[in-house]
């Protein structure tokens, strides 16, 4: 996310969560509509600026949002976007980021309603891991010069019938509408959103060697004590990792070059 106001987004999520719970699997449709709104905001600078203009009253902006979305959008989506328009945003792009985040959250909520959220999170990570070392595949999925239809078809070929429909939908959107991010980076972000919905932190672990289950359990315990909440380990093996271990949790990185931390992690893993 590029600088979205955390407070405004958190408030919107709190307001929207009861709606998602009540919608159940139907939250998927709400998510699709919100992602359509995000694309429309990306494509219209005047509209985006008007909805984020600090000189206009919140009610005026909310009325504008409601008027624009009145035809063809679910009333719950209209209410949510109108509420976002009432908030104050540091940059006009932040409101589009918030709408995208809420749209993804709604799509994931639909998977959660049928007990598939953990599967979706795992599949997003597995797709990311499968692209390690696949430069040509990453190029096709990332290059802006590549026809979006070709990128989508490539994803369909890779995933059709192999993953949950929500996973495929999100992966397709990650390559067709990347919003300035690379494909793999978008998948990582989507996995983080899914993990937060499951109330877990994601630790991306890159190891020079395969970690045993006992080592993973010890590392999880270390991180859970450090962060005070459950941690999901996503482990990738890369023999080129110097020192053998790199762990990233959000913006925090424990790299093998940070000798004191690495030495401590190693001692605990083998104890």
Secondary structure in CASP SS format (residue, H / E / C, confidence):
PFRMAT SS
TARGET T0000
AUTHOR 0000-0000-0000
METHOD secondary structure of the structure
MODEL  1
X C 1.00
X C 1.00
X C 1.00
X C 1.00
X C 1.00
X H 1.00
X H 1.00
X H 1.00
X H 1.00
X H 1.00
X H 1.00
X H 1.00
X H 1.00
X H 1.00
X H 1.00
X H 1.00
X H 1.00
X H 1.00
X H 1.00
X H 1.00
X H 1.00
X H 1.00
X H 1.00
X H 1.00
X H 1.00
X H 1.00
X H 1.00
X H 1.00
X H 1.00
X H 1.00
X H 1.00
X H 1.00
X H 1.00
X H 1.00
X H 1.00
X H 1.00
X H 1.00
X H 1.00
X H 1.00
X H 1.00
X H 1.00
X H 1.00
X H 1.00
X C 1.00
X H 1.00
X H 1.00
X H 1.00
X H 1.00
X H 1.00
X H 1.00
X H 1.00
X H 1.00
X C 1.00
X C 1.00
X C 1.00
X C 1.00
X C 1.00
X H 1.00
X H 1.00
X H 1.00
X H 1.00
X H 1.00
X H 1.00
X H 1.00
X H 1.00
X H 1.00
X H 1.00
X H 1.00
X H 1.00
X C 1.00
X C 1.00
X C 1.00
X C 1.00
X C 1.00
X H 1.00
X H 1.00
X H 1.00
X H 1.00
X H 1.00
X H 1.00
X H 1.00
X H 1.00
X H 1.00
X H 1.00
X H 1.00
X H 1.00
X C 1.00
X C 1.00
X C 1.00
X C 1.00
X C 1.00
X H 1.00
X H 1.00
X H 1.00
X H 1.00
X H 1.00
X H 1.00
X H 1.00
X H 1.00
X H 1.00
X H 1.00
X H 1.00
X H 1.00
X H 1.00
X H 1.00
X H 1.00
X H 1.00
X H 1.00
X H 1.00
X H 1.00
X H 1.00
X H 1.00
X H 1.00
X C 1.00
X C 1.00
X C 1.00
X H 1.00
X H 1.00
X H 1.00
X H 1.00
X H 1.00
X H 1.00
X H 1.00
X H 1.00
X H 1.00
X H 1.00
X H 1.00
X H 1.00
X H 1.00
X H 1.00
X C 1.00
X C 1.00
X C 1.00
X C 1.00
X H 1.00
X H 1.00
X H 1.00
X H 1.00
X H 1.00
X H 1.00
X H 1.00
X H 1.00
X C 1.00
X C 1.00
X C 1.00
X C 1.00
X C 1.00
X H 1.00
X H 1.00
X H 1.00
X H 1.00
X H 1.00
X H 1.00
X H 1.00
X H 1.00
X H 1.00
X H 1.00
X H 1.00
X H 1.00
X C 1.00
X C 1.00
X C 1.00
X C 1.00
X C 1.00
X H 1.00
X H 1.00
X H 1.00
X H 1.00
X H 1.00
X H 1.00
X H 1.00
X H 1.00
X H 1.00
X H 1.00
X H 1.00
X H 1.00
X C 1.00
X C 1.00
X C 1.00
X C 1.00
X C 1.00
X C 1.00
X H 1.00
X H 1.00
X H 1.00
X H 1.00
X H 1.00
X H 1.00
X H 1.00
X H 1.00
X H 1.00
X H 1.00
X H 1.00
X H 1.00
X H 1.00
X H 1.00
X H 1.00
X C 1.00
X C 1.00
X C 1.00
X E 1.00
X E 1.00
X E 1.00
X E 1.00
X E 1.00
X E 1.00
X E 1.00
X C 1.00
X C 1.00
X C 1.00
X C 1.00
X C 1.00
X H 1.00
X H 1.00
X H 1.00
X H 1.00
X H 1.00
X H 1.00
X H 1.00
X H 1.00
X H 1.00
X H 1.00
X H 1.00
X H 1.00
X H 1.00
X H 1.00
X H 1.00
X C 1.00
X C 1.00
X C 1.00
X E 1.00
X E 1.00
X E 1.00
X E 1.00
X E 1.00
X E 1.00
X E 1.00
X C 1.00
X C 1.00
X C 1.00
X C 1.00
X H 1.00
X H 1.00
X H 1.00
X E 1.00
X E 1.00
X E 1.00
X E 1.00
X E 1.00
X C 1.00
X C 1.00
X E 1.00
X E 1.00
X E 1.00
X C 1.00
X C 1.00
X C 1.00
X C 1.00
X H 1.00
X H 1.00
X H 1.00
X H 1.00
X H 1.00
X H 1.00
X H 1.00
X H 1.00
X H 1.00
X H 1.00
X H 1.00
X H 1.00
X C 1.00
END
